[in-house]
Amino acid sequence: MEVIKQQHGADEQARLWNGHAGHAWVDVQATLDQMFAPLADLLVEAASQLAAGRVLDIGCGTGATTLAVARLNSAQDGQCVGIDISAPMIDAARNRAEKEGSHARFICADARTHAFEAASFDLLISRFGVMFFDDPVGAFINLRHAATDDAGLRFIAWRSAGGNPFMTTAERAAAPLLPKLPPRTPGGPGQFAFADRQRVEDILQESGWHGIDIRPIDVTCTLPEKELLRYLSQLGPVGKQLQEEDAQTRSHVIAAVRPAFEPYVHGDEVRFTAACWMVAATASIQRRL
């Protein structure tokens, strides 16, 4: 029964990220890259400090972090590989790499089940890509298999929904108008799946990672005010639900939701705090952080 449940969860994620969500992220790629650039910078800094030659970017999306690390590694003849379950986002990442002349490679696959070559990466990173596994322990076991014995793990995940009001503004404002808006499932695959610090630690310990260090970080993120309507109408639960509504309902919802973001608007810029975990671990029990 548990295997069937996990497969159902994996199928749901595949449908989500190869459907509207994946295409929406591609459409809003430039805005999201700008918005989350400070978080990507933290992972690039970690890669630089660890001087990692072979890097795997988990849940790489359209490739912003992968490409940034690849630029860092180009002088060191290192390699950087991104993996994501979303074909639209991987296609976009490959196109970006080709245009940039980057040596970064991209794999369209589920990192939980992909047959990685054993001990093939010195560092595994992720910016918001590890919270969507239907079987997180199984996923991190598979990723441990892909890591060398002295490899490091560094990833950023959202803390709680309550600590990230900007991220839930649209659904809270739209809820009275969209009765079919699905509720978030606590602990299930999704944006805030890693909100519970102890759960994150338990997952990593059970999957064979060591030296686990989980620290809260609060990072200021921005996006242009002119991109706000596109952001709130395409992404997240509201963006997904709006695809199923008629034009009049969509217009009504967007008009009702936009004022709810006003506390975050500062002139021509939208500014909010991303409350996240910065998680570090190592593959070997002997290595110290």
N, C-alpha and C positions, 0 to 999 in steps of 0.2 A: 504493500500500500504506500509506503514512504517513497519507493522508487517511482511509482506512478505519479504521486504528488509532485516530486521534484521535476519529472519530465513535463508535467503540465505547466509548472512554473517556468521552466526553460522555454517551452513553446510560447507562453504568454509574452515573455520578454522578447523573444525573436520576432513575434508579430508586432509588438509595440515599436521596436527600434528599426524594423524594416518597413514599417508603415508610416503613419503620420508623424510620430515623434522623430524618427530619423530624418525624414525629409524636412521637417521644421527646423531641426538643428542645422542642417545644411543651409537652409534659406537665411537663417539668422546668424550664420557663422561669424561674420566680422564683428557683430555686436557682442556675441558671447566671448570671442577671443579677447576683446578689449575688457569686458567685464571681469573675466577671470584671470587676466594677465598677472596680477600680483600673486595669485596662488600658483600659477605655472612657474613664475620666477623662483618661488621657494623650492620647487622640485629641481629646477635647473641648478640652483645653488647647491642642493644636496648632491647632485650628480657631479658637480665640479669639485666639491670638498672630498668626495669619496674617490675621485679620479677613476670612475667606473668606465671600462672599455666597452662592455656589451650590456646594453640597457633594454629592458622590456617595459613598454608603456601599456598598462592594462586598462581596457575601456577607453581607448585613445580618442574616440570620436572622430572629428575631422582633422586631427593630427597636430594641433597647435603645439602641445607640449612635446610630442615626439620630435617634431621638426626643430624645436628650440634646443633640445638636448643633442640632436644630430649635428646642429651647427657647432655646439660646444665640442663634440667628439671628433669633428672632421679633421682637426689639426693633430689629433692623437691616433688617427686611423682606427677609431672605434666604430661600433655599429649601434644603431638604435632601431628597434622594431616596435611597431604599434599593433595591438590586436583589439578588435571590436566585433561584436555580433551584428552590427548594422552595416549592410551592404551600401546603402546610400552614403553613409559617413565615410566608410573606407574608400569608396570611389572618389569622394571629394578630397580625402587625405592624399591619395595617390596622385591625383591631378595637381595638388599643391606641391607635392614633392617633385614632380616632373618639371613644373614651371620654375621651381627654385633651383633645380639641379642638385637636389639633396640625395644622399645615399640611404636615407631612411627607407625602411621597408614596412609594408602593412599587410596584416593577415586578417581576413574576414572569417572569424570563427569564435566559438564560445571558449573563453579562457579556462572554464571549468573542465572541459572535456578534450580540448585540443591536445594532440600528441606532440608536445614539445620535445625537442632533443634534450636528454638529461644533461644537467649541469652546463647549460648553454648561456646563462646570463649572470653578470656580476652585480647587477642592480635591477630591482623591479620597482617601478614607480606607478602612481595613478593619481589623477586629479578627478575626483568624483566618479570613478569608474568601477569601484568594487562593491557598491551597495546594492547592486541589482542581481547578485547571484541567488538563485533559488536554493542552492546548497553551498553556503559560504565555506564551511569546513572542507568539503570536497574540493572546492575551487582553490583554496589556499594550500591544500595538500598537493594538488597538481602543479601549482605555481612553485611550491618548494622543490618539486622534482625538477623543474626547469632551472633552478638556481644552483650556482656553484656552492661549495661548502662554506665559503667565506663571503657569500653574497649578502647584500643589504636589501631591506624592503622599506620603502618610504611612500606613504600615501596620505592624501587629504580626503576627508569625508565630512559631510555635514553633521553638526550636532543636532539638537532637537528642533522640531518645528516651532515650538514656542520661543526658542532662542533666535529664530530666523523669521521674524514677522514679514519681512519683505517678500520672502519666498512663498508665503501663503496668503498674501494680500488679495490676489485675484480671486482665489477660490472662496475666501471669506466674503468678499463683496458680491460675488456672483451666485452664491448658494441660494438665496431666496428666488432667483430668477431661473435657475437651472436645477430642477428637482431630481434630474437623473445624474447629476454630478456625483461620481463615485467617491466614497470616503477613502481616505488613506488607511492602509492596513498596518497597524503597529507591528514592527518587527518583520514585516514581509518585505520582499524585494522592492526597493524604491529609494527615493531621495534621502529619507531619514532612517533608513534601516539600521544604520550604525550609530544612532543617537545615544544608546546606552554604552558607556565606556566599558563597563564590566563585560558586557556581551562581546565587544570587540576583542578584549583581552582573552576571553575564553575561546573565541574562534581561533585566534592565532596560536594560542597554546595547544589546543587540540589538534591543530594541523601541523605542528612540528616547528614552529618558529620560536626564537629565543630572544632574550634581551629586549623585551617589549617595552616601549616607551610611548605613552599616549598623552599628548599635551593639548590643552585648548588654545586655539589661536583665534583672534578676532581681526579680520582683515577688511579694510575699506575697499569697496568695489564701486565702479562707476560705469554708466552708459549714457550716450547722448539722449537728451529728452525727446528729440525728434524720432528716436527708435522705440520709445516706450509703448506706443500703441501696437506696433508690430510684435514686440516682445510679449505683451500681456494677452494678445489675441491668438498667438500661435503656439506658445509653449505651456507646459504643465497640464494639469487636469482640465483647466478651463479651455486652453487652446485645443486640446483633444476633443472635448465635448462640443465646442463650437462648430467643429467640422460636421457634426450630425444635425445641426439646427438650421432653420431657414434664415434667409437674409435679414428679415425683420427682427427675429430674436437675436441674431448675432449683433446687429446694430444696437439694439436695446441694451444688451449685456455689456458691450464695450463702453457705451456711454455711461453706464452705471458704475463700471469698475474703474475707469480712468481717474475719477476724483479721489478714490481710496489711496492712490499712490502719491497724492499731493505732498504728504509730509516728507517724502524722499526727493522731491524736486527742488533743485537749487539753481535757478536760472535755466541755462541750457543743458544742465547736467543732472542726472539722477544718481543719487549716492546712497549707499546702504552698507551695513556691516555684515559680513559673512562670518557666522559663528561656526567654526569647524574644529575637527580634531586633526592634529599633525601626528601621524603614527609612524613609528620607527621600529624595526625589528631586524634580526639577523638570522641567517640560515644555520649558523654554527653556534653551539653553546659556548665555545671557547672565546669567541670574539667579543670584545667590549665595544659599546657605543662611544 
